[in-house]
Amino acid sequence: MTEVRSVTEAELHAYVDGFLDEADRARVQSFLAENPEAAQMVSDWQEQNDELHAAFAGHERSKPTDIQLLTGGLARAHTRPSRRFALAAAAVLIFAAGALGGHYGPILFQSPDIQLADTEILPREARNAFLVYASEVRHPVEVFANEETHLANWLGKRLSIANLKVPNLQTMGFKLVGGRLLPVGGKPGAMFMYEDQTGQRLTVLVGRNKENRTTSFRFASANTVETFYWIDGELGYAVTGEISRDMLRRIAEECYRQFPS
């Protein structure tokens, strides 16, 4: 993608989510008119927003920290949020803010450059971990499912997550294989692996970055590997597998319900 005068990818995300003022929106529209590749990418993001809206509209839930995630990030972003928006944010649900908005991340980060660097690390690390370990026969994990309590306590301690819970995905047709410690963005991260009755595997990655101050939900694709990932405050989560987006989305939703708030 060729950038034209101060039009960044973060601004394109903000354009999709409707967070630009009239002048910036007009500037981005002019940019898109002259850059068909960028226009197609924006169209894809808008389509993804519609898919996420349809998938999660019936499953919103709120958390006490939602308003802090939204207004805290906005106070540091290069925007001037109105009191009306702040009041609206107080009532918004976390899946509405993330999944229904699609790409809230860019506007909630202090810098577009930081946002792009941080949010792209998670799906890349998740994809790499899946490719390396999902095909491993003898040593796919460090701690197997028969030591699940130890696994949760060990990884929770390394990631400084109290009461880390290993998601139970049996209702989705996947049983726990086990998990391992691995680096995520140069910091300790956790990976849980699951498989179904056919031997099809998927992984759930958890990472921590104290610089994160946002909530966002996205898809990332690479050949046949799909990743659904979300940032929730300091923690990032990613579900990866060679399965359909619909199944991946439902598994991610189940993981979201079970992980600590």
Sequence and secondary structure as in RCSB ss.txt:
>XXXX:A:sequence
MTEVRSVTEAELHAYVDGFLDEADRARVQSFLAENPEAAQMVSDWQEQNDELHAAFAGHERSKPTDIQLLTGGLA
RAHTRPSRRFALAAAAVLIFAAGALGGHYGPILFQSPDIQLADTEILPREARNAFLVYASEVRHPVEVFANEETH
LANWLGKRLSIANLKVPNLQTMGFKLVGGRLLPVGGKPGAMFMYEDQTGQRLTVLVGRNKENRTTSFRFASANTV
ETFYWIDGELGYAVTGEISRDMLRRIAEECYRQFPS
>XXXX:A:secstr
    TT  HHHHHHHHHT S HHHHHHHHHHHHH HHHHHHHHHHHHHHHHHHHHHTT     TTHHHHHHHHHH
HSSS   HHHHHHHHH  HHIIIIITS  HHHHSS HHHHHHHHHHHHHHHHHHHHHHTT SS S SEEGGGHHH
HHHHHHHHHT TT      GGGT EEEEEEEEEETTEEEEEEEEE TT  EEEEEEEE TT  EEEEEEEEETTE
EEEEEEEETEEEEEEESS HHHHHHHHHHHHHHS  
